[in-house]
Amino acid sequence: MTAAHQDATAQDATGDKVVIFDTTLRDGEQCPGATMTFEEKLEVAECLDTMGVDIIEAGFPIASEGDFEAVSAIAKRVKRATVAGLARAINADIDRAGEAVRHAQRGRIHTFVSTSPIHLAYQMRKSEADVLEIITATVTRARNLVEDVEWSAMDATRTGIDYLCQCVEAAIKAGATTINLPDTVGYATPEEYCEMFRAVRERVPDADKAIFSTHCHNDLGLAVANSLAALKAGARQIECTINGIGERAGNAALEEIVMAIKTRGDALPYRSGIESTMLARASKLVSAVTNFPVQYNKAIVGRNAFAHESGIHQDGMLKHQQTYEIMTPESVGVGKTSLVMGKHSGRNAFRTKLRELGYELGENAFEDAFNRFKALADRKKHVYDEDIEALVDEEIAHAHDRMKVVALQVIAGTSGPQSATLTLDIDGAQQTVHANGNGPVDAIFAAIRMLVPHTAKLELYQVHAVTEGTDAQAEVSVRLAEDGRMVTGRGADTDTMVASARAYVAALNKLMLKRQKTAKAEQLG
C-alpha cells in the first residue's frame, strides 16, 4: 500500500485528506498538439513531486517505447510521489505498466475498462458478464505485480448504477486499492456525480477498503465543480491536470481544485498536501513545454487573475485588499514584478533570482540561461521576472531540438517586396536561404519551408507581449497540423519576427518527433 493510500486511509475517520492525482503527463499530453519530449516530461515530473502531488500518472507505457522509457525514468527519479502507469484491461498493457513502475519507491498500475452500455455495444463489443470477468482477471494480474492498483470504470456516469456497483465490487474483491468513477465525456452535473458516489459507496460491500477517486472532463465546464461535489459523497482522490489541459475541453484544473479547498474551508472541510505557492510556476512550466498559452482570464494562474481595471474595484482594493480578492497573489506564487535585474547583474544575482522564481538549473543550463539573459539585458531597459521566466522556459523547452534559429534578417514596409534571410542549424549544420512573402512573417515561414520542406498547415499564429513597454519581449504561438497530427510551438524575443521564426521552428521540431514516433510504431506493429 502506498504512502498516499495509507495517509488517506488513516484520515478516513476525519475525512479531511484529499489525495491529488496529477495526470498532466498522461491525459494532459493527449490534448491535441501538447506532446512533450522525454526531457520535458522529467522536468514537469520533478516540479509536481516538489510541489507535493501525491500521485503522478507518468504515461501510458504500452503506447510507445518513448512513453515506456519516460514512465520508467520518472519512476526512478521521483522521490516522494507515487508513480502510476496507465493500462487497458489487457494483459500486455498491465505487464508493461508493471515493468515501467517497478523501480519507483511507490508504484501504481492504473487499469481501466468501459462499463457503459454505449461503450460495451460499440467499442468493447462485450457483454456485461464478459466485462465482469475481465475486471477480475486484470485487476488480479495487476495486484500480483504491485500492491497499489487503481481500477477505473470508463464512462461511469453513463453506466447503470446496479451494474456499476457489480463492477466496483468485482474490482475491490480482486485487490483494487483505489476505485475511480470518471465522468469520461464531461456529461454529469455536480448533483448527479455526488449521488453516484454516494450510491456506490453505500451499496458495494467492503467499499471502505478502497479510496474512491474522481476524474472529470470539462466538456460542459463542470469538471472542477463535479470533482468537489464528489468529496461530499466520500471521494478522497481527485484526478486533475495543470492548467486543466487534456482531451477535448480538458480535465479538472489542479490549481483550481487546490485553491478552492484552501480558500473555502468552511464549505470544503478538506486539505491537500500541495504547496500552493508553486502553482504559478507549475502553470508556466507546463504552458512552456506544451506550447499551450494560458488564457488571460484563467482562474488562479491567468495573467488577469489578480488584475483590477474597474474603477470601483481599484478603489476597493486600495481601501482593503479583501474587497475584491479572496486569495492573495503570493498564495499561488505570483509575486510583485521585480525590476532589480539588468545588464550589470552578475552570475550570483542571476542564480539567486532563478531560485526565487523556482528554477534549479544544472551548470550548463545555467550558463546558457545567463548568456541569454545578458543578451536580453543589452536590448531591454528593464528585465522583469516574467522576461526571465520566458527566457528560461524557452531554453528548457527547446534545449534538445534538432533545428534552431541562428540568424534572421527581415525587410518589411509598404513598398515591398517583404523578404527574409534565415539561417537555421539543422542537426549541427547551418543552412541559409532567402525568401519573399506577402508580409515579413509570410516571408520568414516561406524561408523555413525552403529549408525544411513539409506539407503542414498553419492553423494558428498568435502574438502577445510578455511585459509592458515598447521593448517588451514578444511571445509567439504557432500551431501546425499534418495528417491528423497537431503540434504547437512557442518562441520569445524582443523582436517579434525572431520570436515568430523560433515558434514555427519549435512546432516543426515537435512535428518531426511525432513523425519519428509514428514511423517507429508502424515498424513495431
C-alpha positions as CSV (number, residue, x, y, z in Angstrom):
1,M,0.0,0.0,0.0
2,T,1.4,3.4,-0.9
3,A,2.1,6.3,1.5
4,A,-0.6,8.3,-0.2
5,H,-3.1,5.4,0.2
6,Q,-2.0,4.9,3.8
7,D,-2.3,8.6,4.6
8,A,-5.8,8.8,3.1
9,T,-6.9,5.6,4.8
10,A,-5.6,6.9,8.2
11,Q,-7.5,10.1,7.7
12,D,-10.8,8.3,6.9
13,A,-12.1,8.9,10.4
14,T,-11.9,12.7,10.0
15,G,-12.3,12.5,6.2
16,D,-10.2,15.6,5.5
17,K,-7.2,14.4,3.4
18,V,-7.7,14.7,-0.4
19,V,-5.2,12.8,-2.5
20,I,-4.1,14.8,-5.5
21,F,-3.5,12.6,-8.6
22,D,-1.9,14.5,-11.4
23,T,-2.4,13.2,-14.9
24,T,-0.8,16.1,-16.8
25,L,1.9,13.8,-18.3
26,R,-0.7,11.2,-19.5
27,D,-4.2,12.7,-20.1
28,G,-2.9,16.2,-20.4
29,E,-0.4,15.1,-23.1
30,Q,-3.3,13.7,-25.1
31,C,-4.5,17.2,-25.7
32,P,-4.0,17.8,-29.4
33,G,-0.7,19.5,-30.0
34,A,0.5,19.1,-26.4
35,T,3.1,16.4,-26.9
36,M,6.1,16.7,-24.6
37,T,9.7,15.5,-25.1
38,F,11.4,13.0,-22.8
39,E,13.4,15.8,-21.1
40,E,10.3,18.0,-20.7
41,K,8.4,15.2,-19.0
42,L,11.2,14.7,-16.5
43,E,11.2,18.5,-15.8
44,V,7.4,18.5,-15.2
45,A,7.5,15.4,-13.0
46,E,10.2,16.9,-10.8
47,C,8.1,20.0,-10.4
48,L,5.0,18.0,-9.5
49,D,6.9,15.9,-7.0
50,T,8.4,19.0,-5.3
51,M,5.1,20.8,-5.0
52,G,3.6,17.8,-3.2
53,V,1.5,15.9,-5.7
54,D,0.6,12.6,-4.2
55,I,0.4,10.5,-7.4
56,I,1.9,11.3,-10.8
57,E,0.4,9.4,-13.7
58,A,3.5,9.4,-15.8
59,G,2.2,8.0,-19.0
60,F,0.7,5.0,-20.9
61,P,3.7,2.6,-21.1
62,I,2.3,0.3,-23.8
63,A,1.5,3.2,-26.1
64,S,5.1,3.6,-27.4
65,E,8.7,2.9,-26.5
66,G,9.1,6.6,-25.7
67,D,6.2,6.5,-23.2
68,F,7.6,3.4,-21.5
69,E,11.1,5.0,-21.2
70,A,9.6,8.2,-19.8
71,V,7.5,6.4,-17.2
72,S,10.5,4.3,-16.2
73,A,12.8,7.3,-15.9
74,I,10.2,9.2,-13.8
75,A,9.7,6.2,-11.6
76,K,13.5,6.1,-10.9
77,R,13.8,9.8,-10.3
78,V,10.7,10.8,-8.3
79,K,11.4,11.0,-4.6
80,R,8.1,11.5,-2.8
81,A,5.1,10.8,-5.1
82,T,3.6,7.5,-6.2
83,V,4.3,7.0,-9.9
84,A,1.4,5.4,-11.9
85,G,1.3,3.9,-15.3
86,L,-1.9,3.5,-17.2
87,A,-3.0,0.2,-18.7
88,R,-6.1,-1.0,-20.6
89,A,-7.7,-4.2,-19.3
90,I,-5.3,-6.2,-21.4
91,N,-2.5,-8.5,-20.1
92,A,0.2,-7.0,-22.2
93,D,-0.7,-3.5,-21.1
94,I,-0.7,-4.4,-17.4
95,D,2.6,-6.2,-17.7
96,R,4.2,-3.3,-19.5
97,A,2.9,-0.8,-16.9
98,G,4.2,-3.0,-14.1
99,E,7.6,-3.1,-15.7
100,A,7.6,0.6,-16.1
101,V,6.9,1.5,-12.5
102,R,8.8,-1.3,-10.8
103,H,11.8,0.9,-9.9
104,A,9.6,3.5,-8.2
105,Q,9.7,3.9,-4.5
106,R,5.9,3.7,-4.7
107,G,4.5,2.3,-7.9
108,R,0.9,2.0,-9.1
109,I,-0.8,0.3,-12.0
110,H,-3.9,2.2,-13.1
111,T,-6.1,-0.1,-15.3
112,F,-9.5,0.7,-16.8
113,V,-12.3,-0.8,-18.8
114,S,-15.5,0.6,-20.2
115,T,-18.7,-0.1,-18.4
116,S,-21.5,2.0,-20.0
117,P,-24.0,0.3,-22.4
118,I,-22.9,2.5,-25.3
119,H,-19.2,1.6,-24.9
120,L,-19.9,-2.1,-24.4
121,A,-22.1,-2.2,-27.5
122,Y,-20.0,-0.1,-29.9
123,Q,-16.4,0.0,-28.5
124,M,-15.9,-3.1,-26.4
125,R,-18.4,-5.4,-28.2
126,K,-18.6,-7.4,-24.9
127,S,-21.5,-8.4,-22.7
128,E,-21.8,-7.2,-19.1
129,A,-20.8,-10.6,-17.9
130,D,-17.7,-10.6,-20.1
131,V,-16.6,-7.3,-18.6
132,L,-17.0,-8.5,-15.0
133,E,-14.7,-11.5,-15.8
134,I,-12.2,-9.1,-17.5
135,I,-12.2,-6.9,-14.3
136,T,-11.5,-9.8,-12.0
137,A,-8.7,-11.2,-14.2
138,T,-6.9,-8.0,-15.0
139,V,-7.1,-6.4,-11.5
140,T,-5.8,-9.7,-10.1
141,R,-3.0,-9.7,-12.6
142,A,-2.0,-6.1,-11.7
143,R,-2.2,-6.8,-8.0
144,N,0.3,-9.7,-8.5
145,L,2.7,-7.1,-9.9
146,V,2.2,-4.2,-7.4
147,E,0.5,-3.6,-4.2
148,D,-1.2,-0.4,-5.3
149,V,-3.8,-1.0,-8.0
150,E,-6.3,1.6,-9.3
151,W,-9.3,0.5,-11.3
152,S,-11.4,2.8,-13.4
153,A,-14.9,2.4,-14.8
154,M,-14.6,4.3,-18.1
155,D,-17.8,6.3,-18.8
156,A,-19.1,5.6,-15.3
157,T,-21.5,8.4,-15.4
158,R,-23.4,6.8,-18.2
159,T,-23.4,3.4,-16.6
160,G,-26.5,1.9,-14.9
161,I,-26.0,2.1,-11.1
162,D,-26.7,-1.6,-10.5
163,Y,-24.1,-2.7,-13.0
164,L,-21.6,-0.1,-11.8
165,C,-21.9,-1.5,-8.3
166,Q,-21.2,-5.0,-9.6
167,C,-18.1,-3.8,-11.4
168,V,-16.8,-1.9,-8.4
169,E,-17.4,-4.9,-6.1
170,A,-15.5,-7.2,-8.5
171,A,-12.6,-4.8,-8.7
172,I,-12.3,-4.5,-4.9
173,K,-12.5,-8.3,-4.4
174,A,-9.7,-8.7,-7.0
175,G,-7.5,-6.3,-5.0
176,A,-8.0,-2.8,-6.3
177,T,-7.0,-0.2,-3.6
178,T,-8.4,2.8,-5.5
179,I,-11.7,3.0,-7.4
180,N,-12.1,5.7,-10.0
181,L,-15.5,6.6,-11.3
182,P,-14.7,9.0,-14.1
183,D,-17.0,11.4,-16.0
184,T,-15.2,10.4,-19.1
185,V,-17.3,12.5,-21.5
186,G,-18.0,15.5,-19.2
187,Y,-21.7,14.7,-19.1
188,A,-22.6,14.8,-15.4
189,T,-23.8,17.6,-13.2
190,P,-22.5,18.1,-9.6
191,E,-25.6,16.7,-8.0
192,E,-25.6,13.6,-10.2
193,Y,-21.9,12.9,-9.8
194,C,-22.2,13.3,-6.0
195,E,-25.2,10.9,-5.9
196,M,-23.4,8.3,-8.0
197,F,-20.5,8.1,-5.5
198,R,-22.9,8.0,-2.5
199,A,-24.9,5.2,-4.0
200,V,-21.9,3.1,-4.9
201,R,-20.2,3.6,-1.6
202,E,-23.4,2.7,0.3
203,R,-24.2,-0.4,-1.8
204,V,-20.9,-2.1,-2.5
205,P,-19.6,-4.5,0.2
206,D,-16.1,-3.6,1.5
207,A,-16.3,-0.1,-0.2
208,D,-14.5,1.2,2.9
209,K,-11.4,-0.8,1.9
210,A,-10.7,1.4,-1.2
211,I,-10.2,5.1,-1.8
212,F,-12.7,6.5,-4.3
213,S,-11.5,8.8,-7.0
214,T,-12.9,11.4,-9.4
215,H,-11.7,12.0,-12.9
216,C,-13.8,14.7,-14.6
217,H,-13.6,16.1,-18.1
218,N,-14.7,19.7,-18.8
219,D,-17.0,19.4,-21.8
220,L,-19.7,21.3,-20.0
221,G,-17.3,23.4,-17.9
222,L,-18.2,21.4,-14.8
223,A,-15.0,19.4,-14.2
224,V,-13.9,21.2,-11.0
225,A,-17.5,21.5,-9.7
226,N,-18.1,17.8,-10.2
227,S,-14.8,16.8,-8.6
228,L,-15.5,18.9,-5.5
229,A,-19.1,17.7,-5.3
230,A,-17.9,14.1,-5.1
231,L,-15.9,14.9,-2.0
232,K,-19.2,15.3,-0.1
233,A,-20.1,11.7,-1.0
234,G,-16.8,10.3,0.3
235,A,-14.4,10.5,-2.7
236,R,-10.9,11.2,-1.4
237,Q,-8.8,11.3,-4.5
238,I,-9.1,13.9,-7.3
239,E,-7.5,13.3,-10.7
240,C,-6.6,16.6,-12.4
241,T,-4.0,18.4,-14.6
242,I,-2.0,21.6,-14.5
243,N,-3.9,24.3,-16.4
244,G,-6.7,21.8,-16.9
245,I,-5.2,20.5,-20.1
246,G,-6.4,17.3,-21.6
247,E,-8.6,15.7,-24.3
248,R,-11.3,17.8,-25.9
249,A,-12.2,20.6,-23.4
250,G,-9.6,19.3,-20.9
251,N,-9.7,18.0,-17.3
252,A,-10.3,19.4,-13.9
253,A,-7.6,22.0,-13.2
254,L,-5.3,21.1,-10.3
255,E,-4.7,24.7,-9.3
256,E,-8.5,25.4,-9.1
257,I,-9.1,22.3,-7.0
258,V,-6.3,23.1,-4.6
259,M,-7.2,26.7,-4.1
260,A,-10.9,26.0,-3.8
261,I,-10.1,23.6,-0.9
262,K,-7.7,26.1,0.6
263,T,-9.9,29.2,0.3
264,R,-13.3,27.7,1.1
265,G,-12.5,25.6,4.2
266,D,-15.9,26.5,5.5
267,A,-17.7,24.8,2.7
268,L,-15.0,22.3,1.8
269,P,-13.5,21.0,5.1
270,Y,-10.7,19.1,3.5
271,R,-6.9,19.5,2.9
272,S,-4.4,18.7,0.3
273,G,-0.6,18.4,0.6
274,I,0.1,20.8,-2.3
275,E,2.5,23.7,-1.8
276,S,0.2,26.3,-3.3
277,T,3.0,28.9,-3.8
278,M,4.3,26.7,-6.6
279,L,1.1,26.7,-8.6
280,A,2.0,29.7,-10.8
281,R,5.5,28.2,-11.5
282,A,3.9,24.8,-12.4
283,S,1.4,26.5,-14.7
284,K,4.1,28.4,-16.6
285,L,6.3,25.3,-16.9
286,V,3.5,23.2,-18.4
287,S,2.4,26.1,-20.7
288,A,6.0,26.4,-21.9
289,V,6.7,22.7,-22.6
290,T,3.3,22.0,-24.2
291,N,3.3,25.4,-26.0
292,F,-0.2,26.0,-24.8
293,P,-0.7,29.6,-23.7
294,V,-2.8,30.1,-20.5
295,Q,-5.9,32.2,-21.2
296,Y,-5.6,35.6,-19.6
297,N,-8.8,35.1,-17.5
298,K,-7.9,31.6,-16.4
299,A,-8.8,31.2,-12.7
300,I,-5.8,31.2,-10.3
301,V,-3.0,31.3,-12.8
302,G,-4.2,33.5,-15.6
303,R,-2.5,36.9,-16.2
304,N,-5.7,38.7,-15.2
305,A,-6.5,36.5,-12.2
306,F,-5.3,39.3,-9.8
307,A,-5.7,42.3,-12.1
308,H,-8.2,45.0,-11.4
309,E,-9.2,47.6,-14.1
310,S,-12.7,48.7,-13.0
311,G,-12.6,52.0,-11.1
312,I,-14.9,50.6,-8.4
313,H,-12.7,47.5,-8.0
314,Q,-9.5,49.6,-7.9
315,D,-11.0,51.9,-5.2
316,G,-12.0,48.9,-3.1
317,M,-8.6,47.3,-3.4
318,L,-6.8,50.5,-2.3
319,K,-9.0,50.6,0.8
320,H,-8.8,46.9,1.6
321,Q,-7.4,44.0,-0.4
322,Q,-10.2,41.6,0.5
323,T,-12.9,43.8,-1.0
324,Y,-12.2,42.1,-4.4
325,E,-9.6,39.4,-3.7
326,I,-10.5,36.2,-1.9
327,M,-6.9,35.0,-2.0
328,T,-3.5,36.7,-2.4
329,P,-1.3,36.6,-5.4
330,E,1.5,35.4,-3.2
331,S,-0.5,32.3,-2.1
332,V,-0.3,30.9,-5.6
333,G,3.3,32.0,-6.2
334,V,2.5,35.3,-8.1
335,G,4.8,37.9,-6.6
336,K,5.2,41.6,-7.4
337,T,7.2,42.3,-10.6
338,S,10.8,43.0,-9.8
339,L,13.0,45.5,-11.7
340,V,16.3,44.7,-10.0
341,M,17.9,42.7,-12.8
342,G,19.8,44.4,-15.5
343,K,22.9,44.2,-17.7
344,H,25.2,44.8,-14.7
345,S,23.8,41.9,-12.7
346,G,26.3,39.1,-12.2
347,R,26.0,35.3,-12.1
348,N,25.3,35.1,-8.4
349,A,22.5,37.6,-8.5
350,F,21.0,35.8,-11.5
351,R,21.3,32.4,-9.8
352,T,19.5,33.9,-6.7
353,K,16.8,35.3,-8.9
354,L,16.3,32.0,-10.6
355,R,15.9,30.3,-7.3
356,E,13.3,32.9,-6.2
357,L,11.4,32.1,-9.3
358,G,11.5,28.3,-8.7
359,Y,14.3,27.3,-11.0
360,E,17.2,25.0,-10.2
361,L,19.4,24.6,-13.3
362,G,22.4,22.5,-13.9
363,E,25.7,24.3,-14.6
364,N,25.5,24.1,-18.4
365,A,21.8,25.1,-18.5
366,F,22.6,28.0,-16.1
367,E,25.4,29.3,-18.3
368,D,23.1,29.2,-21.4
369,A,20.4,31.0,-19.5
370,F,22.8,33.6,-18.1
371,N,24.2,34.3,-21.6
372,R,20.7,34.8,-23.0
373,F,19.8,37.0,-20.0
374,K,22.8,39.2,-20.6
375,A,21.9,39.5,-24.3
376,L,18.4,40.4,-23.4
377,A,19.5,42.9,-20.8
378,D,21.6,44.7,-23.5
379,R,18.4,45.1,-25.6
380,K,15.9,45.9,-22.8
381,K,15.9,48.8,-20.4
382,H,14.2,46.8,-17.6
383,V,14.3,43.0,-17.2
384,Y,11.2,41.8,-15.4
385,D,10.6,38.5,-13.7
386,E,8.3,37.5,-16.5
387,D,11.1,38.1,-19.0
388,I,13.4,35.8,-17.1
389,E,10.7,33.1,-16.9
390,A,10.0,33.3,-20.6
391,L,13.7,33.1,-21.4
392,V,14.4,30.1,-19.2
393,D,11.2,28.3,-20.1
394,E,12.1,28.6,-23.8
395,E,15.6,27.3,-23.1
396,I,14.1,24.3,-21.2
397,A,11.5,23.6,-23.9
398,H,14.0,23.7,-26.9
399,A,17.3,22.6,-25.4
400,H,17.2,19.3,-27.3
401,D,15.6,20.5,-30.6
402,R,17.1,19.3,-33.9
403,M,16.6,22.6,-35.5
404,K,17.3,26.1,-34.1
405,V,17.2,29.6,-35.4
406,V,20.7,31.0,-35.8
407,A,20.2,34.3,-37.6
408,L,17.4,36.3,-39.3
409,Q,17.2,39.5,-41.3
410,V,13.9,40.8,-42.5
411,I,13.0,43.6,-45.0
412,A,9.5,45.0,-44.4
413,G,7.5,48.1,-45.2
414,T,4.8,49.5,-47.5
415,S,6.9,49.4,-50.7
416,G,7.7,45.7,-50.7
417,P,8.6,43.1,-51.6
418,Q,8.9,41.8,-48.0
419,S,11.7,39.3,-47.6
420,A,13.6,37.2,-45.1
421,T,17.1,35.8,-45.0
422,L,17.2,33.0,-42.5
423,T,19.9,30.7,-41.1
424,L,18.9,27.5,-39.3
425,D,21.1,25.0,-37.5
426,I,19.8,21.6,-38.6
427,D,21.4,18.6,-36.9
428,G,24.6,20.6,-36.3
429,A,24.9,22.0,-39.9
430,Q,24.0,25.7,-40.7
431,Q,22.0,26.4,-43.8
432,T,20.9,29.9,-45.1
433,V,18.1,30.8,-47.6
434,H,16.4,34.0,-48.9
435,A,12.7,34.1,-49.5
436,N,10.0,36.7,-50.4
437,G,6.5,36.7,-48.9
438,N,3.2,38.6,-48.5
439,G,4.5,40.4,-45.4
440,P,7.5,39.7,-43.2
441,V,6.0,36.8,-41.3
442,D,5.0,35.1,-44.5
443,A,8.5,35.6,-45.9
444,I,10.0,34.0,-42.7
445,F,7.7,31.0,-42.9
446,A,8.5,30.6,-46.6
447,A,12.2,30.5,-45.8
448,I,11.6,27.9,-43.2
449,R,9.7,25.8,-45.7
450,M,12.6,26.0,-48.1
451,L,15.0,24.7,-45.5
452,V,12.6,22.1,-44.0
453,P,10.1,21.0,-46.7
454,H,6.7,19.9,-45.3
455,T,3.0,20.0,-46.0
456,A,1.8,21.0,-42.5
457,K,-0.9,23.6,-42.5
458,L,-0.6,26.7,-40.3
459,E,-3.7,26.7,-38.1
460,L,-2.8,29.4,-35.5
461,Y,-0.4,32.3,-35.4
462,Q,-0.7,34.4,-32.2
463,V,1.4,37.2,-30.6
464,H,1.3,38.7,-27.2
465,A,3.7,40.8,-25.1
466,V,5.4,39.2,-22.1
467,T,5.5,42.5,-20.2
468,E,4.6,46.1,-20.8
469,G,6.6,48.7,-22.8
470,T,7.7,49.1,-26.5
471,D,10.8,47.0,-25.7
472,A,8.8,44.1,-24.3
473,Q,9.5,40.5,-25.3
474,A,7.0,39.2,-27.8
475,E,5.8,35.7,-27.2
476,V,4.5,34.0,-30.4
477,S,2.5,30.8,-30.6
478,V,2.2,28.7,-33.8
479,R,0.0,25.6,-34.4
480,L,0.7,23.2,-37.3
481,A,-1.4,20.3,-38.5
482,E,-0.4,17.4,-40.8
483,D,-2.0,14.1,-41.5
484,G,-4.1,14.2,-38.3
485,R,-1.1,15.2,-36.2
486,M,-1.3,18.6,-34.4
487,V,1.6,20.4,-32.8
488,T,2.2,23.8,-31.3
489,G,5.4,25.8,-30.8
490,R,6.2,29.0,-28.9
491,G,9.1,31.5,-29.2
492,A,10.0,34.6,-27.3
493,D,12.2,37.6,-28.2
494,T,12.2,41.3,-28.1
495,D,12.0,41.1,-31.9
496,T,8.6,39.8,-32.9
497,M,9.9,38.4,-36.2
498,V,12.7,36.4,-34.4
499,A,10.0,35.1,-32.0
500,S,7.9,34.1,-34.9
501,A,10.7,32.1,-36.5
502,R,11.5,30.4,-33.3
503,A,7.9,29.5,-32.7
504,Y,7.5,28.0,-36.2
505,V,10.7,26.1,-35.9
506,A,9.7,24.8,-32.4
507,A,6.5,23.5,-33.9
508,L,8.4,21.8,-36.7
509,N,10.7,20.1,-34.2
510,K,7.7,18.6,-32.5
511,L,6.2,17.6,-35.8
512,M,9.4,15.8,-36.8
513,L,9.4,14.0,-33.4
514,K,5.8,12.9,-34.0
515,R,6.7,11.6,-37.4
516,Q,9.5,9.5,-36.0
517,K,7.2,8.1,-33.3
518,T,4.6,7.1,-35.9
519,A,7.2,5.5,-38.1
520,K,8.7,3.5,-35.2
521,A,5.2,2.4,-34.1
522,E,4.4,1.2,-37.6
523,Q,7.7,-0.7,-37.8
524,L,6.9,-2.4,-34.5
525,G,3.3,-3.0,-35.4
